[in-house]
């Protein structure tokens, strides 16, 4: 499917599947084990219906909101995702430009394929830095200092990856970053000529924030070797002191963890199960939202990350107590399908859907949307 003919996120997914190498598409698209959580992340939105108001006189709704004091033109941000140059040669530049164009926050991953400094200079839009906790605490501090210097204003601490989930598609495809080429990869490359030409005539793909000497490794091996599975709440407090700025804790599904995060000093919580890529049969984030909203104070802002594909998904999350939502797969499908142009198209599709759905819902402003608009099935 051509990019110009894509009218929804599923169309972008199909376009990405056609253009991208199989191991690349499966890395974007796949989850852990039997992918039950992956499927549930989206299907859980079907447990709720929207109760629209009539004769509300809404014809030009206001989609803007604020998150951590940052004004945004839309009630969503772009979640961090690793290794974007593997999906398209334009890499993280694509979603960063898409976020800037639409007026929202872009989150750069620790394991990005474009450096902190290069993204810092490439976009004037608001930027947050996602952090994994390395065994080398000196490296952690160095990355935070680099992010501050490059204009990143908040730290997105991801804590649901002490070890890598069992992502069986990646294991079957022999997925590594940088890619390690074998007969299977060559065969699939022949079936993805546009992706292959980009790959062959572009600079080598690597984790740009790490040593240029990075060697090909599976995610399981890389995480086991580099990330600190023993990181705990005391370490999180240390990290808050090192950053000394706005912070989000990403990967929470339990109310008691949310309460502790608030007490420790996190400003916002991202309710997330890592896109269904870690512990399979963990709950869908949307189903965890209301218990967490009830458990923490209003000063703690909540972001829901997982399964967002439609404007109605966004509005349901807002009605149930989220301050905003975030997503990665929609813009990664767009990026894989058509580079920066595709990433921009993905966020415009969701923005335009929210605009239309707010008119249909009878809500003038995002802040007007509350629990009265939701019916649980």
C-alpha positions as CSV (number, residue, x, y, z in Angstrom):
1,X,0.0,0.0,0.0
2,X,1.3,3.5,-0.9
3,X,1.7,6.0,1.9
4,X,-0.7,8.4,0.2
5,X,-3.5,5.8,0.3
6,X,-3.1,5.2,4.1
7,X,-6.1,6.5,6.0
8,X,-5.6,4.9,9.4
9,X,-2.8,3.3,11.5
10,X,-3.6,-0.2,10.3
11,X,-3.0,1.0,6.7
12,X,0.4,2.3,7.8
13,X,1.1,-1.1,9.4
14,X,0.4,-2.8,6.2
15,X,2.5,-0.4,4.2
16,X,5.4,-0.9,6.7
17,X,5.0,-4.7,6.4
18,X,5.3,-4.4,2.6
19,X,8.4,-2.1,2.7
20,X,10.4,-3.3,5.6
21,X,12.7,-6.3,6.1
22,X,10.8,-9.1,7.9
23,X,13.0,-9.0,11.0
24,X,12.5,-5.3,11.2
25,X,8.8,-5.4,10.8
26,X,8.5,-8.2,13.4
27,X,10.6,-6.2,15.8
28,X,8.2,-3.3,15.6
29,X,5.1,-5.4,15.5
30,X,5.8,-8.3,17.9
31,X,5.4,-9.0,21.6
32,X,6.5,-11.5,24.2
33,X,5.6,-15.2,24.4
34,X,2.1,-15.8,22.9
35,X,1.5,-12.1,22.5
36,X,-1.6,-12.1,24.6
37,X,-0.7,-8.9,26.3
38,X,0.1,-7.3,22.9
39,X,-3.4,-8.1,21.6
40,X,-5.1,-7.2,24.9
41,X,-3.5,-3.7,25.0
42,X,-5.7,-2.7,22.1
43,X,-8.7,-4.9,22.7
44,X,-9.1,-3.7,26.3
45,X,-10.3,-0.3,24.9
46,X,-13.4,-2.3,23.7
47,X,-14.4,-2.8,27.4
48,X,-15.5,0.9,27.4
49,X,-18.0,2.9,25.4
50,X,-18.2,6.6,24.9
51,X,-21.4,8.4,26.0
52,X,-21.6,11.4,23.7
53,X,-23.6,14.6,24.3
54,X,-25.8,16.1,21.7
55,X,-26.5,19.8,20.9
56,X,-23.2,20.8,22.5
57,X,-22.4,23.4,19.8
58,X,-18.8,22.1,19.3
59,X,-17.3,22.8,15.9
60,X,-13.7,23.7,16.6
61,X,-12.5,21.8,19.7
62,X,-9.4,22.6,21.6
63,X,-7.0,19.6,21.7
64,X,-4.3,21.3,23.7
65,X,-3.2,20.4,27.2
66,X,-0.1,20.6,29.4
67,X,2.1,17.8,30.8
68,X,4.9,18.5,33.3
69,X,4.2,22.2,32.7
70,X,4.8,21.8,28.9
71,X,2.1,23.2,26.6
72,X,1.2,20.7,23.9
73,X,-1.2,21.1,21.0
74,X,-2.4,17.5,21.3
75,X,-3.1,15.2,24.2
76,X,-0.4,12.7,23.3
77,X,3.3,12.4,23.2
78,X,5.7,10.1,21.2
79,X,7.0,7.3,23.3
80,X,10.7,6.4,23.2
81,X,11.8,3.5,20.9
82,X,15.2,2.1,20.1
83,X,17.2,1.8,16.9
84,X,14.9,3.7,14.5
85,X,17.5,3.8,11.7
86,X,16.9,0.1,11.3
87,X,13.4,0.8,10.3
88,X,14.2,3.7,7.9
89,X,17.5,5.5,7.1
90,X,16.0,8.7,8.5
91,X,15.8,7.1,11.9
92,X,14.9,9.2,15.0
93,X,14.9,12.4,13.0
94,X,11.5,11.3,11.5
95,X,9.5,11.1,14.7
96,X,11.3,14.0,16.2
97,X,10.3,16.2,13.3
98,X,6.7,14.8,13.4
99,X,6.4,15.7,17.1
100,X,7.7,19.2,16.4
101,X,5.3,19.7,13.5
102,X,2.3,18.6,15.5
103,X,3.3,20.5,18.6
104,X,4.0,17.8,21.1
105,X,6.8,16.1,23.1
106,X,9.3,13.7,21.5
107,X,11.0,11.2,23.7
108,X,14.5,9.9,22.7
109,X,15.5,6.4,23.7
110,X,18.7,5.6,25.4
111,X,19.3,3.0,22.7
112,X,18.6,5.4,19.8
113,X,20.4,5.2,16.5
114,X,20.8,9.0,16.3
115,X,22.7,10.6,19.1
116,X,21.4,12.8,22.0
117,X,23.3,15.8,20.5
118,X,22.1,15.3,17.0
119,X,18.4,15.2,18.0
120,X,19.0,18.1,20.3
121,X,20.0,20.3,17.3
122,X,17.6,18.8,14.8
123,X,14.4,19.9,16.5
124,X,13.3,22.9,18.5
125,X,10.3,21.0,19.9
126,X,10.1,19.8,23.5
127,X,12.2,16.8,24.2
128,X,12.4,14.2,27.0
129,X,15.2,11.7,27.5
130,X,14.3,8.0,28.2
131,X,16.8,6.2,30.4
132,X,17.6,2.6,31.2
133,X,19.8,2.0,34.2
134,X,23.2,0.7,33.3
135,X,25.5,-1.3,35.5
136,X,28.1,1.5,35.0
137,X,26.7,4.4,37.0
138,X,29.3,6.7,35.6
139,X,27.7,6.1,32.1
140,X,24.2,6.9,33.6
141,X,25.4,10.3,34.9
142,X,27.2,11.0,31.7
143,X,24.0,10.4,29.6
144,X,22.0,12.6,31.9
145,X,24.5,15.4,31.6
146,X,24.5,15.1,27.8
147,X,20.7,15.2,27.7
148,X,20.6,18.3,29.9
149,X,23.2,20.0,27.7
150,X,21.3,19.1,24.5
151,X,18.0,20.7,25.7
152,X,16.1,17.7,27.0
153,X,13.8,18.9,29.8
154,X,12.5,15.7,31.5
155,X,13.8,12.2,32.4
156,X,11.7,9.2,31.3
157,X,12.9,6.4,33.5
158,X,11.9,3.0,32.2
159,X,11.8,0.3,34.8
160,X,10.0,-2.7,33.3
161,X,13.0,-4.2,31.6
162,X,15.2,-5.8,34.2
163,X,15.8,-8.5,31.6
164,X,14.5,-8.8,28.1
165,X,11.1,-10.4,27.5
166,X,10.8,-13.6,25.4
167,X,10.2,-12.0,22.0
168,X,10.0,-15.1,19.9
169,X,9.7,-13.4,16.6
170,X,13.1,-11.7,17.1
171,X,14.6,-15.1,18.1
172,X,13.3,-16.8,15.0
173,X,14.4,-14.0,12.7
174,X,17.9,-13.7,14.3
175,X,17.3,-10.1,15.1
176,X,20.3,-8.1,16.3
177,X,21.4,-4.4,16.5
178,X,23.6,-3.8,14.5
179,X,22.1,-6.4,12.1
180,X,24.1,-9.6,11.7
181,X,23.6,-10.8,8.2
182,X,23.0,-14.5,7.4
183,X,21.2,-16.5,4.7
184,X,17.8,-15.9,6.3
185,X,18.4,-12.1,6.4
186,X,19.6,-12.1,2.8
187,X,16.5,-13.9,1.6
188,X,14.2,-11.5,3.4
189,X,16.2,-8.6,2.1
190,X,15.5,-9.6,-1.5
191,X,11.8,-9.4,-0.7
192,X,12.2,-5.8,0.7
193,X,14.2,-4.0,-2.0
194,X,13.5,-0.5,-0.9
195,X,14.5,-1.2,2.6
196,X,17.6,-3.1,1.5
197,X,18.8,-0.3,-0.8
198,X,18.5,2.2,2.1
199,X,20.4,-0.1,4.3
200,X,23.2,-0.8,1.9
201,X,23.9,2.8,1.1
202,X,23.5,4.3,4.5
203,X,26.0,4.6,7.4
204,X,26.2,1.6,9.7
205,X,23.4,1.3,12.2
206,X,24.5,1.3,15.9
207,X,23.5,2.5,19.3
208,X,24.6,6.1,18.7
209,X,24.8,7.1,22.4
210,X,27.2,4.2,23.2
211,X,30.6,3.3,21.9
212,X,31.0,3.2,18.1
213,X,32.6,-0.2,18.6
214,X,29.2,-1.8,19.4
215,X,29.0,-5.4,18.1
216,X,25.9,-7.3,16.9
217,X,24.0,-8.7,19.8
218,X,20.5,-10.0,20.5
219,X,18.5,-7.9,22.9
220,X,18.6,-10.6,25.5
221,X,22.4,-10.7,25.5
222,X,22.7,-6.9,25.4
223,X,20.4,-6.3,28.3
224,X,22.0,-9.1,30.4
225,X,25.4,-7.6,29.8
226,X,24.7,-3.9,30.2
227,X,21.6,-3.2,32.2
228,X,21.2,-3.4,36.0
229,X,18.5,-5.9,37.0
230,X,19.2,-5.1,40.7
231,X,18.1,-1.5,40.4
232,X,15.6,-0.7,43.2
233,X,13.7,2.1,44.8
234,X,16.7,3.4,46.7
235,X,18.6,3.6,43.4
236,X,15.6,5.5,41.9
237,X,15.9,8.1,44.6
238,X,19.6,8.5,43.8
239,X,18.8,9.0,40.2
240,X,16.2,11.7,40.9
241,X,18.9,13.6,42.7
242,X,21.3,13.2,39.7
243,X,18.7,14.6,37.3
244,X,17.2,17.2,39.5
245,X,14.3,18.0,37.2
246,X,10.9,16.8,35.9
247,X,10.7,13.0,35.9
248,X,8.4,10.2,34.7
249,X,8.4,6.6,35.9
250,X,7.6,4.4,33.0
251,X,6.3,0.8,33.3
252,X,3.9,0.9,36.2
253,X,0.7,-1.2,36.3
254,X,0.1,-1.5,40.1
255,X,-1.5,1.1,42.4
256,X,1.0,0.4,45.2
257,X,3.9,1.0,42.9
258,X,2.3,4.3,41.7
259,X,1.9,5.4,45.4
260,X,5.5,4.7,46.1
261,X,6.6,6.5,42.9
262,X,4.7,9.6,44.1
263,X,6.2,9.4,47.5
264,X,9.8,9.0,46.1
265,X,9.3,12.1,44.1
266,X,8.3,11.2,40.5
267,X,6.2,13.9,38.9
268,X,4.4,11.6,36.4
269,X,3.8,8.0,35.9
270,X,3.6,6.2,32.6
271,X,1.2,3.3,32.9
272,X,2.8,0.8,30.5
273,X,3.7,-2.8,30.0
274,X,6.4,-2.0,27.4
275,X,4.0,-2.6,24.5
276,X,3.4,-6.2,25.5
277,X,7.0,-7.0,24.9
278,X,8.0,-8.0,28.4
279,X,5.8,-10.1,30.8
280,X,3.1,-11.7,28.8
281,X,-0.4,-11.9,30.4
282,X,0.3,-8.6,32.3
283,X,-2.7,-6.3,32.3
284,X,-3.5,-3.8,29.6
285,X,-2.6,-0.3,30.7
286,X,-6.0,1.2,30.1
287,X,-7.5,-1.3,32.6
288,X,-4.9,-0.2,35.3
289,X,-5.6,3.5,34.8
290,X,-8.6,4.1,37.1
291,X,-7.2,2.2,40.1
292,X,-3.9,4.2,39.8
293,X,-5.8,7.5,39.3
294,X,-7.7,6.8,42.6
295,X,-4.5,5.8,44.4
296,X,-2.4,8.9,43.7
297,X,-3.0,12.6,44.2
298,X,-4.0,15.0,41.4
299,X,-0.6,16.5,41.4
300,X,0.9,13.2,39.9
301,X,0.2,13.2,36.2
302,X,-0.7,10.0,34.4
303,X,0.3,8.9,30.9
304,X,-1.2,5.7,29.4
305,X,1.0,3.9,26.9
306,X,-0.2,0.8,25.1
307,X,-2.6,-0.1,22.3
308,X,-3.4,3.4,21.1
309,X,-4.6,3.3,17.5
310,X,-7.7,5.5,17.3
311,X,-8.8,8.9,18.4
312,X,-11.5,7.2,20.5
313,X,-8.7,5.3,22.4
314,X,-7.2,8.6,23.4
315,X,-10.5,10.1,24.5
316,X,-11.4,7.0,26.6
317,X,-8.0,7.3,28.4
318,X,-8.6,11.0,29.1
319,X,-12.1,10.4,30.4
320,X,-10.8,7.8,32.8
321,X,-8.2,10.1,34.3
322,X,-5.1,10.2,32.1
323,X,-3.5,13.6,31.5
324,X,-2.2,12.3,28.2
325,X,-1.4,9.2,26.2
326,X,1.7,8.1,24.5
327,X,2.5,5.6,21.7
328,X,5.4,4.3,19.6
329,X,4.1,1.6,17.2
330,X,1.8,4.0,15.2
331,X,4.7,6.4,14.3
332,X,7.1,3.4,13.8
333,X,4.7,1.9,11.3
334,X,4.7,5.3,9.5
335,X,8.5,5.6,9.7
336,X,9.0,2.2,8.3
337,X,6.5,2.8,5.6
338,X,7.7,6.2,4.5
339,X,10.4,7.8,6.6
340,X,9.8,11.3,8.1
341,X,6.7,11.7,5.8
342,X,5.2,8.5,7.2
343,X,5.9,9.5,10.8
344,X,4.2,12.8,10.3
345,X,1.3,11.1,8.6
346,X,0.8,8.8,11.6
347,X,0.5,11.6,14.2
348,X,-1.7,13.7,11.9
349,X,-4.1,10.7,11.5
350,X,-4.4,10.4,15.3
351,X,-4.7,14.2,15.7
352,X,-7.4,14.5,13.1
353,X,-9.3,11.6,14.6
354,X,-9.2,13.2,18.1
355,X,-10.5,16.5,16.6
356,X,-13.4,14.7,14.8
357,X,-14.2,12.5,17.8
358,X,-14.3,15.4,20.2
359,X,-17.0,17.1,18.0
360,X,-18.9,13.8,17.9
361,X,-18.5,13.4,21.7
362,X,-19.7,17.0,22.4
363,X,-16.5,18.1,24.2
364,X,-15.1,21.6,23.5
365,X,-11.8,21.1,25.4
366,X,-9.7,18.2,26.5
367,X,-10.2,19.3,30.1
368,X,-14.0,19.0,29.6
369,X,-13.7,15.2,29.2
370,X,-14.5,13.3,32.4
371,X,-15.8,10.0,33.6
372,X,-19.4,11.0,32.6
373,X,-18.4,10.3,29.0
374,X,-17.5,6.6,29.7
375,X,-19.6,3.5,30.1
376,X,-17.9,0.3,31.2
377,X,-19.3,-2.8,29.3
